[in-house]
Amino acid sequence: MQNRALGLVPEQSRHQDSAPGRMRAHDAWALELSVLMDTMNARAVAIDLGQQGMQAALTVVSGRLCVLLRAGLSEQETAVAIRSLLGRYIHRPASLLTLWPETGGQGVVVKEPDDASDWGRGNPPEVPADVLPLYEAGNWAPKDGWRSDDEVWENLKQFTADHLKGVVEYIPEDMYPLPDGLGAVVAGYDSEGMAHPLVFLRGDLPAGLRVDLLGFSIALAVGADRGGREPDENGIFYVGTDAGPVGGPGVALLGALMVQRLGRRPGDCDFRLLDPPEEAGRGQESAA
């Protein structure tokens, strides 16, 4: 399995910020909506947004975040719009964000307009710096308190073995140096077709990044919503080391919440899925 992971894209070397109290994009999806709104000091208003198809927008009015919602959205659509906009704001504050239906899909897309002179805007307020108390009585509070990254790593491995009958291992040292860009090789089934997570990770990553990557990989292996991505013909996913913020329900959110439940505040957990090595190789040959 590891041999097929060679020849992938360059790795972006970076260590994710693990300051525990800092608000993260996944908080926009894990907290109760009313708690999220209160914490962000945000309010929501239904208005006429015109005929262009925009579903919602987030702007700043008198120093306060205001979510403008297209009149007539369902309760579910309203919740998704608010969480999507606030999650993006948490990741990168902006004076104006807009939300649109995804072209050809069922999801939504958040955009930061280049020109928004017609909108009344102010300076983006700061994102709250201490959200840990909000989880104290919730489902996603750490079950045994906040732990070191190494402790969470061992607990995730044990959870995978005991509850999922899976395997988590480092890619063997004789495979090094590994190609830049590859973080993990993941499958959801063993060679006999039985459902068992199989995760092989590179061991030369910073501990926090390695834990977040393992959470994502376990969620990927157990079949959480992958956003339409499928494994290669051998049932294998190739996961990169570069990650973006959690943008909604699916693999990234499940991975982030597993990591938090076991005691770490995750960083960006929406890891990039890489093309299989043979496809990456064909693309490079075509470019040449």
Backbone bond lengths (Angstrom), bond angles and torsions (degrees), N, CA, C in turn:
res aa  C-N    CA-C-N  psi(-1)  N-CA   C-N-CA  omega(-1)  CA-C   N-CA-C  phi
1 M - - - 1.464 - - 1.522 110.88 -
2 Q 1.373 115.73 -43.43 1.452 118.47 -176.48 1.517 112.08 -65.66
3 N 1.351 117.03 -33.64 1.460 119.61 -177.24 1.511 112.45 -59.32
4 R 1.337 117.59 -31.28 1.451 121.09 -175.76 1.526 111.66 -79.23
5 A 1.319 115.96 -2.62 1.463 119.26 -178.59 1.527 112.87 -90.55
6 L 1.325 117.82 5.31 1.457 120.18 -176.19 1.513 111.68 -80.30
7 G 1.309 115.75 153.00 1.459 121.69 172.21 1.501 115.58 84.79
8 L 1.328 118.30 31.44 1.458 120.13 -177.03 1.519 111.58 -98.37
9 V 1.316 115.79 -177.99 1.461 121.15 -170.56 1.519 111.76 -73.01
10 P 1.337 117.64 161.52 1.465 120.31 -177.96 1.520 112.56 -61.28
11 E 1.320 113.76 145.24 1.467 120.80 178.09 1.513 110.36 -83.41
12 Q 1.321 116.05 137.10 1.462 120.57 173.43 1.520 107.11 -89.03
13 S 1.324 116.65 110.73 1.458 119.38 -178.53 1.519 108.91 -78.66
14 R 1.337 115.40 119.47 1.449 120.17 176.99 1.523 108.37 -164.48
15 H 1.280 115.80 153.83 1.455 122.00 179.01 1.509 108.05 -116.35
16 Q 1.327 116.55 126.46 1.449 119.71 -174.35 1.530 111.34 -75.27
17 D 1.320 115.32 139.26 1.452 122.09 177.36 1.516 109.38 -62.21
18 S 1.333 116.80 126.06 1.459 119.99 -177.49 1.526 112.34 -117.07
19 A 1.353 118.30 20.98 1.461 120.59 175.83 1.520 108.36 -56.62
20 P 1.324 118.31 115.26 1.464 120.45 -166.43 1.516 115.92 -63.19
21 G 1.342 118.58 -32.59 1.451 118.96 -174.85 1.509 115.02 -83.64
22 R 1.311 117.37 -14.85 1.464 121.02 -175.51 1.528 110.51 -65.13
23 M 1.329 116.31 134.29 1.457 120.42 -179.54 1.522 109.93 -70.10
24 R 1.333 116.27 138.84 1.460 122.67 -177.71 1.529 109.77 -119.57
25 A 1.324 115.32 163.34 1.462 119.56 -178.66 1.523 111.59 -60.40
26 H 1.330 117.89 -34.45 1.467 118.74 -178.28 1.522 112.20 -66.48
27 D 1.345 117.41 -22.04 1.463 119.79 177.49 1.526 111.56 -61.77
28 A 1.327 116.54 -29.90 1.465 120.27 -179.84 1.522 111.66 -64.92
29 W 1.335 116.88 -19.68 1.466 120.99 -179.20 1.520 112.65 -108.65
30 A 1.328 117.52 -17.77 1.459 120.62 -176.92 1.523 112.77 -92.25
31 L 1.328 117.36 -32.27 1.460 120.72 -178.28 1.528 111.22 -79.61
32 E 1.319 115.85 153.71 1.464 119.97 171.36 1.527 108.47 -58.12
33 L 1.329 116.36 143.90 1.459 119.85 -174.10 1.529 111.61 -59.51
34 S 1.319 116.99 -42.04 1.468 119.62 -179.61 1.525 111.08 -64.99
35 V 1.330 116.73 -37.65 1.466 121.13 177.94 1.521 110.02 -66.57
36 L 1.324 116.17 -42.11 1.461 120.68 178.35 1.525 111.05 -60.18
37 M 1.325 116.24 -47.12 1.465 120.53 -178.72 1.533 110.81 -62.33
38 D 1.318 116.79 -44.44 1.461 120.02 179.86 1.527 111.08 -64.12
39 T 1.321 116.13 -42.35 1.462 120.54 -178.10 1.520 111.44 -63.77
40 M 1.330 116.10 -39.01 1.463 120.99 -179.36 1.528 112.11 -85.78
41 N 1.341 116.62 -0.26 1.472 121.39 -176.54 1.532 109.87 51.41
42 A 1.329 114.91 48.63 1.466 121.15 -177.19 1.523 110.20 -113.08
43 R 1.317 115.46 151.32 1.462 120.90 173.83 1.521 108.48 -129.57
44 A 1.325 115.84 157.93 1.460 121.32 -178.67 1.519 109.81 -121.75
45 V 1.340 115.54 139.34 1.462 122.07 -178.26 1.520 108.53 -136.46
46 A 1.334 117.41 132.09 1.466 121.85 175.38 1.521 109.27 -87.50
47 I 1.343 116.50 127.40 1.466 121.02 -179.23 1.524 109.31 -142.45
48 D 1.316 115.81 174.44 1.462 122.30 173.97 1.528 108.14 -84.40
49 L 1.327 116.56 114.73 1.462 121.26 -178.86 1.523 112.70 -99.12
50 G 1.329 117.01 13.92 1.456 119.28 176.20 1.513 113.32 85.54
51 Q 1.326 115.98 -166.07 1.460 121.99 -171.42 1.525 113.93 -107.86
52 Q 1.309 118.90 10.84 1.457 120.57 -175.33 1.519 114.20 -84.93
53 G 1.306 118.36 -7.68 1.457 120.88 176.70 1.514 114.94 99.01
54 M 1.315 118.38 -5.40 1.458 120.84 177.83 1.528 109.55 -62.66
55 Q 1.330 116.45 131.68 1.458 120.52 -177.72 1.523 113.18 -90.20
56 A 1.325 116.54 -31.75 1.461 119.14 -176.36 1.524 109.32 -163.55
57 A 1.311 115.20 165.74 1.464 121.32 176.37 1.518 108.42 -148.78
58 L 1.316 114.84 153.13 1.456 121.12 174.97 1.517 107.88 -119.80
59 T 1.320 116.11 127.25 1.456 120.47 179.51 1.525 109.01 -138.40
60 V 1.307 116.26 178.73 1.464 122.05 -178.42 1.519 108.55 -115.74
61 V 1.330 116.05 122.50 1.465 122.02 179.39 1.523 108.34 -125.03
62 S 1.315 115.68 117.51 1.474 121.59 179.54 1.527 111.69 53.84
63 G 1.335 114.97 41.68 1.454 120.37 177.01 1.507 115.04 77.57
64 R 1.339 117.29 7.88 1.458 121.45 -177.63 1.518 109.88 -122.54
65 L 1.344 116.48 142.01 1.454 120.53 176.95 1.520 110.16 -70.28
66 C 1.322 115.50 135.66 1.463 121.58 179.47 1.520 108.77 -132.25
67 V 1.328 116.51 123.74 1.459 122.23 177.32 1.523 108.20 -97.81
68 L 1.319 115.66 118.00 1.463 122.21 178.59 1.519 108.26 -96.20
69 L 1.320 116.69 120.87 1.459 122.39 -174.10 1.519 110.81 -112.77
70 R 1.330 115.71 137.14 1.461 119.42 175.12 1.521 109.29 -61.53
71 A 1.299 117.16 129.64 1.460 121.21 178.50 1.523 110.08 -60.13
72 G 1.337 116.66 136.40 1.454 121.31 177.56 1.511 114.87 99.68
73 L 1.336 118.97 -2.98 1.458 120.34 177.03 1.523 109.97 -65.59
74 S 1.330 116.40 145.13 1.457 120.50 176.76 1.529 109.89 -70.69
75 E 1.319 116.08 169.28 1.464 120.38 178.71 1.525 110.81 -60.68
76 Q 1.336 116.81 -41.59 1.459 120.68 178.80 1.523 111.28 -66.22
77 E 1.322 117.11 -44.37 1.465 120.68 178.74 1.525 111.44 -62.57
78 T 1.323 115.55 -37.47 1.461 119.82 177.99 1.524 111.09 -63.68
79 A 1.332 116.23 -45.87 1.466 120.31 -179.69 1.523 111.37 -62.49
80 V 1.331 116.72 -43.90 1.469 120.63 179.63 1.521 110.45 -62.93
81 A 1.329 116.58 -42.02 1.461 120.45 -179.85 1.527 111.23 -62.09
82 I 1.317 116.36 -47.46 1.466 119.92 -178.67 1.526 110.78 -63.96
83 R 1.333 116.63 -46.54 1.466 119.97 -178.48 1.528 111.25 -65.20
84 S 1.324 116.60 -40.09 1.466 120.20 -179.74 1.525 111.24 -62.84
85 L 1.326 116.57 -46.39 1.460 120.48 -178.20 1.530 111.84 -68.11
86 L 1.318 116.90 -43.67 1.461 119.09 -179.63 1.524 111.39 -69.82
87 G 1.338 117.23 -35.26 1.457 119.57 176.63 1.513 111.92 -62.36
88 R 1.330 116.12 -43.03 1.462 119.76 177.29 1.533 110.40 -65.70
89 Y 1.310 117.07 -39.27 1.464 120.71 179.34 1.529 110.70 -63.48
90 I 1.310 116.57 -41.95 1.466 120.35 178.51 1.524 110.40 -59.09
91 H 1.317 115.61 -42.10 1.469 119.85 -179.10 1.520 111.72 -68.58
92 R 1.329 116.35 -42.78 1.464 120.42 -179.82 1.525 108.87 -150.47
93 P 1.331 117.58 97.02 1.466 120.60 -177.63 1.525 112.10 -57.59
94 A 1.327 115.72 141.52 1.461 122.11 178.79 1.519 108.44 -148.22
95 S 1.321 116.14 154.07 1.464 120.38 -178.97 1.518 112.53 -72.20
96 L 1.326 116.46 -24.16 1.458 120.31 179.80 1.516 109.77 -149.55
97 L 1.332 115.50 130.60 1.457 122.95 172.82 1.518 107.84 -131.13
98 T 1.318 117.17 145.82 1.462 121.32 177.61 1.522 109.57 -124.68
99 L 1.318 115.69 154.21 1.459 121.34 -177.54 1.519 109.47 -126.06
100 W 1.347 115.46 130.42 1.458 122.34 -175.41 1.523 110.43 -129.71
101 P 1.343 117.56 154.16 1.461 119.33 172.21 1.527 109.97 -62.53
102 E 1.320 116.06 141.92 1.459 120.71 178.38 1.526 110.39 -69.76
103 T 1.306 117.35 130.06 1.460 121.27 -179.68 1.524 110.19 -65.27
104 G 1.329 116.90 121.99 1.453 121.15 178.05 1.510 114.80 71.83
105 G 1.319 118.47 12.23 1.458 121.14 -179.54 1.509 111.76 -137.16
106 Q 1.330 115.03 -174.23 1.455 121.09 -177.95 1.525 112.64 -103.60
107 G 1.331 116.80 -3.75 1.448 120.06 -175.60 1.514 113.09 -94.74
108 V 1.329 114.92 -161.82 1.461 121.91 179.74 1.524 108.63 -131.07
109 V 1.326 115.41 160.31 1.461 122.17 -179.46 1.523 108.60 -128.68
110 V 1.320 116.34 131.05 1.463 121.45 176.28 1.526 108.79 -97.89
111 K 1.342 115.77 132.77 1.461 120.90 -179.53 1.525 109.85 -126.70
112 E 1.329 114.91 152.32 1.460 121.30 173.31 1.523 108.16 -111.07
113 P 1.335 118.63 103.24 1.471 121.22 -174.29 1.526 112.03 -61.35
114 D 1.330 114.86 145.49 1.467 120.26 175.97 1.526 111.47 -75.65
115 D 1.342 115.82 -35.94 1.460 120.22 -176.65 1.523 108.92 -127.95
116 A 1.299 116.05 114.14 1.468 120.11 -179.30 1.520 110.33 -134.07
117 S 1.318 115.63 42.60 1.463 120.21 -174.89 1.525 112.85 -66.04
118 D 1.339 117.29 -21.31 1.463 119.78 -178.52 1.527 112.71 -82.02
119 W 1.331 116.74 -7.37 1.455 120.13 -176.52 1.524 109.21 -99.87
120 G 1.323 115.25 135.52 1.452 118.31 174.18 1.519 109.91 -73.42
121 R 1.317 116.55 118.80 1.456 119.63 -174.33 1.526 110.60 -133.86
122 G 1.319 114.67 158.60 1.452 121.51 173.52 1.514 109.20 -133.29
123 N 1.315 116.50 -175.82 1.454 120.46 178.49 1.528 110.25 -69.46
124 P 1.335 117.96 138.54 1.470 120.52 -178.90 1.526 111.10 -63.16
125 P 1.320 118.60 126.29 1.466 119.80 176.08 1.523 111.04 -68.64
126 E 1.324 116.21 156.61 1.455 120.87 -178.41 1.528 110.87 -68.32
127 V 1.337 114.54 148.65 1.460 120.96 175.60 1.528 108.36 -77.90
128 P 1.345 118.24 136.96 1.470 120.03 179.65 1.524 112.07 -53.55
129 A 1.341 115.97 140.30 1.461 120.90 -173.21 1.521 113.49 -98.03
130 D 1.322 119.04 -12.39 1.462 120.32 -177.36 1.522 109.79 -135.68
131 V 1.325 115.56 99.90 1.464 119.95 -178.70 1.526 112.14 -112.09
132 L 1.321 118.21 -0.02 1.462 119.88 -175.96 1.525 113.30 -57.78
133 P 1.344 119.74 -39.00 1.472 118.56 179.10 1.525 113.39 -61.23
134 L 1.318 117.83 -22.97 1.465 120.48 -178.31 1.520 111.94 -68.45
135 Y 1.321 117.35 -18.78 1.462 120.96 -177.79 1.526 113.09 -98.87
136 E 1.315 117.64 -2.75 1.459 120.14 -170.42 1.520 113.26 -57.48
137 A 1.311 118.32 -36.96 1.465 121.02 -177.65 1.525 111.92 -111.23
138 G 1.333 117.61 13.40 1.452 120.38 -174.68 1.519 113.89 -100.34
139 N 1.334 114.84 174.94 1.462 120.93 -178.53 1.523 112.93 -67.87
140 W 1.330 117.17 -22.42 1.461 119.65 -174.39 1.517 112.51 -109.01
141 A 1.322 116.68 19.91 1.462 119.45 169.79 1.522 108.66 -70.75
142 P 1.328 119.22 147.87 1.470 120.40 177.16 1.521 110.24 -61.65
143 K 1.318 116.24 125.96 1.463 119.75 -171.16 1.529 112.78 -67.82
144 D 1.319 117.51 -25.94 1.464 121.39 178.99 1.521 111.99 -124.73
145 G 1.328 116.56 25.79 1.455 120.31 -178.91 1.520 112.00 85.24
146 W 1.316 115.39 171.59 1.465 120.08 -179.86 1.515 109.63 -73.24
147 R 1.342 115.70 134.75 1.464 122.28 -174.00 1.519 110.84 -121.78
148 S 1.320 115.27 166.81 1.460 119.70 173.57 1.526 109.18 -71.02
149 D 1.319 115.97 159.61 1.463 119.82 179.43 1.522 111.20 -59.71
150 D 1.320 117.60 -38.65 1.466 120.37 -179.83 1.523 111.07 -65.33
151 E 1.336 117.33 -38.52 1.461 120.10 177.95 1.523 110.78 -65.81
152 V 1.322 117.22 -42.41 1.468 120.58 179.26 1.524 109.91 -64.67
153 W 1.314 117.22 -39.37 1.464 121.39 176.80 1.531 110.79 -57.00
154 E 1.320 117.01 -48.89 1.463 120.59 -179.31 1.523 111.00 -65.63
155 N 1.332 117.30 -38.61 1.463 120.19 179.51 1.523 111.89 -66.73
156 L 1.334 117.17 -38.24 1.462 120.35 176.59 1.521 111.15 -64.24
157 K 1.321 116.71 -42.48 1.465 120.29 177.44 1.524 110.66 -61.45
158 Q 1.339 116.31 -43.70 1.457 120.31 -179.21 1.524 110.83 -65.95
159 F 1.334 116.71 -41.54 1.465 120.94 177.49 1.525 110.63 -59.35
160 T 1.321 116.90 -43.82 1.466 120.92 -179.33 1.517 110.90 -63.07
161 A 1.331 117.29 -41.96 1.460 121.03 -178.98 1.527 111.92 -70.52
162 D 1.330 117.24 -44.60 1.464 120.85 -172.69 1.522 113.14 -78.56
163 H 1.330 117.50 -42.15 1.464 121.00 -171.62 1.528 113.64 -101.14
164 L 1.320 117.16 -24.72 1.463 120.17 -177.94 1.517 112.60 -113.47
165 K 1.349 116.32 -2.80 1.472 121.60 -177.93 1.524 110.85 53.49
166 G 1.316 114.76 39.27 1.454 120.31 -176.90 1.515 112.64 -107.40
167 V 1.323 114.72 -178.57 1.462 122.23 -177.05 1.526 108.67 -130.30
168 V 1.318 116.53 132.27 1.464 122.94 172.68 1.522 107.61 -125.65
169 E 1.318 116.71 120.97 1.459 120.79 -179.32 1.523 109.67 -140.92
170 Y 1.323 114.94 158.11 1.453 119.77 169.03 1.523 109.25 -76.70
171 I 1.319 115.94 147.90 1.455 119.48 171.19 1.523 107.22 -63.13
172 P 1.334 118.44 130.84 1.476 121.32 -174.51 1.523 112.92 -54.31
173 E 1.321 114.58 146.21 1.459 120.35 -177.04 1.521 112.77 -61.74
174 D 1.332 117.06 -27.93 1.469 117.73 -178.63 1.526 112.38 -71.78
175 M 1.338 116.81 -5.80 1.464 120.52 175.33 1.525 112.14 -88.17
176 Y 1.328 117.32 -8.46 1.457 120.45 -178.01 1.527 110.41 -82.59
177 P 1.340 117.87 152.79 1.472 127.08 0.07 1.513 111.52 -73.78
178 L 1.325 115.66 135.49 1.456 121.44 177.87 1.522 109.82 -79.90
179 P 1.316 117.02 157.05 1.468 119.75 177.04 1.521 111.01 -66.06
180 D 1.295 116.50 145.44 1.457 120.64 175.73 1.523 109.89 -61.30
181 G 1.319 116.30 140.52 1.454 120.93 174.44 1.502 114.78 103.16
182 L 1.325 118.55 -25.12 1.456 120.93 -178.13 1.517 110.34 -85.25
183 G 1.341 116.55 126.93 1.447 120.74 177.17 1.512 113.01 -107.15
184 A 1.345 116.69 -39.22 1.457 120.12 -176.41 1.520 110.10 -156.95
185 V 1.330 114.28 154.15 1.458 122.73 172.64 1.524 105.94 -118.20
186 V 1.331 117.25 125.28 1.462 121.59 -167.00 1.522 110.87 -131.78
187 A 1.325 115.93 138.30 1.461 121.72 172.32 1.520 108.66 -138.03
188 G 1.324 116.57 153.24 1.453 120.70 179.44 1.512 113.69 -101.25
189 Y 1.342 116.72 -5.05 1.461 121.36 -176.60 1.518 109.46 -137.70
190 D 1.334 116.12 149.23 1.454 119.22 176.58 1.521 110.18 -84.62
191 S 1.329 117.06 -175.80 1.465 121.76 -174.90 1.519 112.64 -66.61
192 E 1.337 117.66 -16.43 1.461 121.47 178.68 1.525 112.11 -99.48
193 G 1.306 117.56 7.54 1.458 121.47 177.21 1.512 114.88 83.99
194 M 1.329 117.49 9.47 1.458 120.78 178.18 1.526 109.80 -83.51
195 A 1.340 115.89 142.94 1.464 120.62 -176.97 1.527 110.19 -76.47
196 H 1.315 115.67 103.47 1.464 123.03 176.14 1.521 108.14 -144.73
197 P 1.322 119.05 125.16 1.464 119.14 175.36 1.529 110.93 -63.72
198 L 1.309 116.36 130.29 1.462 122.83 175.71 1.521 107.18 -122.94
199 V 1.316 117.01 113.71 1.460 121.62 -174.86 1.525 109.33 -127.00
200 F 1.321 115.82 122.33 1.464 122.35 176.05 1.524 107.61 -117.94
201 L 1.327 116.83 117.87 1.461 121.72 -175.67 1.525 110.86 -115.15
202 R 1.320 114.74 152.94 1.457 118.39 172.62 1.521 108.33 -75.16
203 G 1.310 116.19 140.12 1.454 120.39 -173.57 1.507 115.04 -95.78
204 D 1.339 117.93 2.30 1.464 120.05 -176.62 1.522 112.30 -101.36
205 L 1.328 116.87 25.26 1.464 121.64 178.93 1.523 110.11 -97.53
206 P 1.341 118.04 154.74 1.471 120.02 172.95 1.524 110.37 -56.28
207 A 1.329 116.15 146.61 1.461 120.79 -172.40 1.522 112.65 -56.87
208 G 1.337 118.08 -44.99 1.460 120.15 -178.59 1.510 112.56 -63.96
209 L 1.315 116.69 -43.45 1.459 120.87 177.79 1.519 110.57 -62.95
210 R 1.327 116.48 -39.84 1.462 121.02 -179.46 1.527 110.59 -63.85
211 V 1.328 117.64 -39.87 1.466 121.01 178.75 1.525 110.51 -65.81
212 D 1.327 117.48 -47.06 1.463 120.63 179.26 1.523 111.09 -60.75
213 L 1.329 116.57 -40.16 1.462 121.25 178.97 1.520 110.89 -65.09
214 L 1.327 117.37 -38.21 1.457 120.33 178.21 1.523 110.56 -66.43
215 G 1.330 118.16 -42.62 1.459 119.88 177.35 1.512 111.85 -58.33
216 F 1.330 116.55 -45.76 1.464 121.25 177.61 1.523 110.34 -61.14
217 S 1.321 117.61 -43.83 1.463 121.53 -176.07 1.520 111.64 -65.60
218 I 1.334 117.10 -39.13 1.464 119.97 177.36 1.524 110.09 -64.44
219 A 1.330 117.03 -45.45 1.463 120.58 178.08 1.523 111.00 -60.64
220 L 1.317 116.65 -38.69 1.463 121.28 178.20 1.517 110.66 -64.37
221 A 1.326 116.62 -42.67 1.462 120.87 -176.67 1.521 112.71 -68.27
222 V 1.342 117.49 -32.97 1.466 119.26 -177.15 1.517 112.52 -84.66
223 G 1.337 117.65 -0.51 1.456 120.10 170.67 1.504 116.14 94.00
224 A 1.347 118.59 22.12 1.466 119.59 173.58 1.525 109.63 -60.78
225 D 1.330 116.50 161.63 1.464 121.77 -177.73 1.524 110.32 -53.39
226 R 1.335 115.99 118.18 1.466 121.70 -174.85 1.513 112.73 -100.96
227 G 1.303 117.40 10.09 1.455 119.92 178.88 1.516 113.30 65.54
228 G 1.329 117.14 31.49 1.462 120.66 177.42 1.511 115.05 89.12
229 R 1.332 118.55 -7.11 1.459 120.37 179.04 1.519 110.37 -78.37
230 E 1.335 116.08 139.94 1.455 122.02 -179.86 1.526 109.49 -121.52
231 P 1.350 117.31 155.38 1.464 119.43 176.60 1.520 111.22 -70.75
232 D 1.326 116.38 172.86 1.461 119.49 177.56 1.523 109.52 -74.67
233 E 1.316 116.80 -174.84 1.467 120.90 -174.10 1.523 112.85 -64.42
234 N 1.319 117.12 -16.15 1.461 121.44 177.82 1.527 112.33 -100.16
235 G 1.325 116.53 9.66 1.455 120.37 178.39 1.513 114.73 77.12
236 I 1.333 117.31 23.78 1.458 122.26 -174.06 1.525 110.96 -111.02
237 F 1.338 115.38 137.30 1.462 122.55 170.14 1.524 108.82 -105.76
238 Y 1.321 115.53 145.55 1.461 121.85 175.27 1.529 107.06 -115.57
239 V 1.321 116.37 118.70 1.460 121.59 -172.57 1.522 109.56 -109.51
240 G 1.315 115.95 129.58 1.453 120.60 179.28 1.515 112.65 -82.81
241 T 1.322 115.58 175.98 1.463 120.96 178.79 1.523 112.44 -94.16
242 D 1.321 117.35 -8.76 1.460 121.16 -179.49 1.524 109.17 -88.59
243 A 1.326 116.74 135.42 1.469 120.51 -176.57 1.514 110.70 -137.88
244 G 1.332 114.96 149.08 1.448 122.19 173.45 1.517 109.83 -110.63
245 P 1.321 117.70 179.54 1.459 120.94 -179.54 1.522 111.53 -71.40
246 V 1.314 116.27 152.03 1.463 121.42 174.32 1.522 108.31 -61.13
247 G 1.345 116.17 129.92 1.453 120.15 -175.67 1.511 114.67 -114.22
248 G 1.340 117.70 5.10 1.450 119.92 -179.14 1.511 110.64 154.76
249 P 1.342 117.69 -176.34 1.457 120.95 178.99 1.524 111.26 -59.16
250 G 1.325 115.95 148.58 1.456 120.53 179.83 1.514 111.18 141.18
251 V 1.328 115.37 -161.58 1.461 121.41 -175.38 1.526 111.63 -57.58
252 A 1.326 116.99 -49.05 1.466 120.41 -174.56 1.527 111.66 -62.20
253 L 1.326 117.27 -43.02 1.464 120.22 -179.22 1.523 110.84 -66.93
254 L 1.336 117.28 -44.50 1.460 119.94 179.03 1.523 110.58 -61.18
255 G 1.336 116.60 -43.92 1.453 119.35 178.53 1.516 112.18 -61.18
256 A 1.334 116.66 -44.14 1.463 120.52 -179.71 1.527 111.48 -62.57
257 L 1.323 116.86 -41.10 1.457 119.84 -177.09 1.524 111.92 -73.48
258 M 1.332 118.02 -32.42 1.464 119.87 173.49 1.522 110.34 -61.99
259 V 1.328 115.31 -45.95 1.462 120.25 179.77 1.527 110.54 -60.84
260 Q 1.326 117.02 -44.12 1.460 120.01 -179.94 1.516 111.44 -66.34
261 R 1.319 116.77 -40.23 1.463 120.51 -179.61 1.530 111.19 -60.35
262 L 1.330 116.38 -30.23 1.460 120.49 -179.44 1.525 112.92 -93.20
263 G 1.351 117.17 1.79 1.450 117.61 167.70 1.502 118.66 119.99
264 R 1.337 119.46 5.79 1.469 120.49 177.95 1.519 109.79 -120.59
265 R 1.316 116.56 139.39 1.459 120.53 170.15 1.523 107.64 -80.50
266 P 1.335 117.32 110.36 1.465 119.03 -175.33 1.516 112.62 -71.18
267 G 1.324 115.23 155.97 1.455 121.30 171.17 1.521 109.37 -91.32
268 D 1.317 117.35 -147.29 1.465 120.75 175.17 1.521 108.43 -64.93
269 C 1.332 116.86 130.07 1.464 120.82 -172.54 1.521 114.02 -125.61
270 D 1.319 118.46 5.88 1.466 119.61 178.38 1.530 107.84 -90.00
271 F 1.328 115.50 79.65 1.458 120.98 -174.88 1.525 111.04 -73.28
272 R 1.298 114.17 146.58 1.458 121.00 -177.88 1.524 110.32 -76.25
273 L 1.339 116.45 132.47 1.459 121.44 172.48 1.520 108.58 -88.61
274 L 1.321 115.87 127.03 1.457 121.86 -176.41 1.520 111.20 -92.27
275 D 1.314 115.95 154.59 1.456 120.52 173.66 1.524 109.67 -67.69
276 P 1.343 117.40 150.29 1.467 119.59 174.18 1.523 110.72 -55.74
277 P 1.324 118.24 150.68 1.465 120.95 -175.04 1.514 114.62 -54.03
278 E 1.344 117.93 -40.22 1.457 118.98 -177.77 1.521 111.41 -67.37
279 E 1.364 117.21 -32.74 1.460 119.86 178.03 1.520 110.66 -72.10
280 A 1.346 116.21 -39.27 1.460 119.09 177.22 1.516 110.52 -62.86
281 G 1.351 115.64 -39.36 1.456 119.44 179.38 1.507 112.38 -64.84
282 R 1.342 117.36 -40.24 1.465 120.06 179.28 1.521 110.63 -65.01
283 G 1.368 116.51 -37.53 1.456 119.26 179.35 1.513 111.85 -64.75
284 Q 1.339 116.83 -37.65 1.455 120.25 179.35 1.523 110.80 -68.54
285 E 1.345 116.60 -38.83 1.459 119.76 178.77 1.520 110.90 -64.92
286 S 1.350 116.72 -39.87 1.464 120.03 -179.82 1.521 110.60 -65.27
287 A 1.343 116.25 -39.39 1.459 119.75 179.91 1.520 111.13 -65.11
288 A 1.342 115.96 -34.60 1.464 119.38 178.85 1.513 110.76 -69.62
